[in-house]
Amino acid sequence: MSLERRNQLIRELCDLRGLGDADGVIERGVVSIDDFDIAVDFYEEDSAAIYVNFQFGIVSGGRTLRVFRLLLEANLSVYAQDQAQLGIEAETGGVVLIVRGVLEANSDGKWLIEMIEHYVEHGRYWRENILLADDEMFRHLADGNYVWIRA
């Protein structure tokens, strides 16, 4: 993967999603889709992949430890099969999903959009059912029954 390939994927993504400012997205490296900020990047050390980072939302005070446990459970049971990992940003308290997308010869903007839309659905689930859950619902999330995990 090269900077040019990353930029081309972003341009295709912007064209297909009707986002007019592809140059701005390329410069920032971040695109907003369905109320999620999504960073698209690459690393020369791993030229076979593109990295897509999703900001799912901020964990409210008093819930960090329980949400961290849920993130660990999800990493082991749901995201282990993908090349994805959930975590919490230390500076912001935000839940972040990092996805390593393996690039094939036919990886294009449509492929990137499909990957992003797949994980945006995960983000909606986390946001609606975990991060924004009322106190009563939240207390039952990490009771050990794993009912909250949606595979």
N, C-alpha and C positions, 0 to 999 in steps of 0.2 A: 504494500500500500504506500502510496505517496501522498504528499500534500495535494497534488493535482487530482488524484482519484477521490480523496475525501471531499474536495471542493466540488467535483463533478457530481458526486452523490448528493451533496447538499443542494446544488442547483436543481437536480432532478426532483428531489423532495419538495423544494419550494414550488417548482412548476406544477407538479402533480397535485399539491395541496392548495394551490392558488395563493401562495404567499409571495408578495411582490418584491420583497427586499432581500433577494438571495445574497447580494454582496454584503449586506449588513449582517446576515446570519453567518456567512463565512468568516467575516471579521471577528464577530463576537464568539462564534463557535457554539452559540446557544439559540435554539428555536423554541417558541412557545406553541404547544399543540394541546388543545382541549384543557387549558388552564394548568398545564404542567410545563415547567422549564426543563428542556432536554438539551444536554451538551453532547456534541458529536465531535470526536477527536480520534487521533491515531498516534501511534508511537513507532518511531523508526525501528526500535528494538523488536517490535512485533508486527512486521509488515503484512502478515497474513490476516489481520483483523482490524476492525473498526470498533471503537469503544463508544458506547452510548450511555450517558449518565442521566438518570431521572430524579428530579426533586419531587418527592411525594407529599411533603408537608412537615410541619414542625410538631414535635411531641410536646404536649403541654406539661407543665411542672407537676411533679409527683407521679408521673406515669413512665418515666424513662426506663427504669429497671424492668418493669413488666413488658414494655414494648421491645426492649432489647432482647428479652427472653423469646418473645414471639418472632423477632427477626432471626435469631439463631435457629429456632425450630423450622422456620420457613426455609432458611438456607440449607438445612439438612434434608428436609423432606420434599420441598418443591423446587428450589433453584439449583440443587446439586446436579440435576439432569441437564439443565441449561448451563451456559457459561455465564452465570449471573450471580451476584451477591448483594444482599441487603446490608445496610449499615446505618449508623447515625453519625452525622457530621458533628465533630466536637464543638466547633465554633458557633453553629447555629441551632443545634438540636434537631436538625431536619433529617428525615428518613430519606436515604439515597439508595437507589438501585443502580448498580453498575453492570452493564451487559457487554460481553465480548462477542461481537458478531464476526464469525469467520467469513472471510471474503472468498467467494468463488468467482469463476470467470463470468458467470451470468448475474452476479450481484449488481443490482441497479437501484435507482430511486424507488421503484415499486417495492423491491425487497426491503429496503430501509424503512419505508412507510409501514409495511406489514409488520416488521419487527417492532417499530415504535408503537403502533396501534395495539399490538398484543400486550405490551408492557404498560401502556397507558390504562388498559383495562385492569391490570394488577394494581396500578396506582389508585384508580377509582375505588377499588375494593378496600385497599388499605385506608384511604382517606375517609371513606364513608362508614366503614365498619370497625375501624380500630382507632384512627387518630381523632375522629370527631364523635366517637361513641359517647353516650351519656354515662354517668358514673355507674349506674346499675348494670348496664350492659358491659361496660369495661371490666367490672369486677369479675365477671364470669369468663372473660376471654382466655385467661391463662390458668384455668383450673386443672389442667392436666388431661383433659378429655380430647384436646386437639380438634374440637368441633369447628373452630374458626378457620382451620386450614382448608382452602379450596384449591384442589389440585387440578 
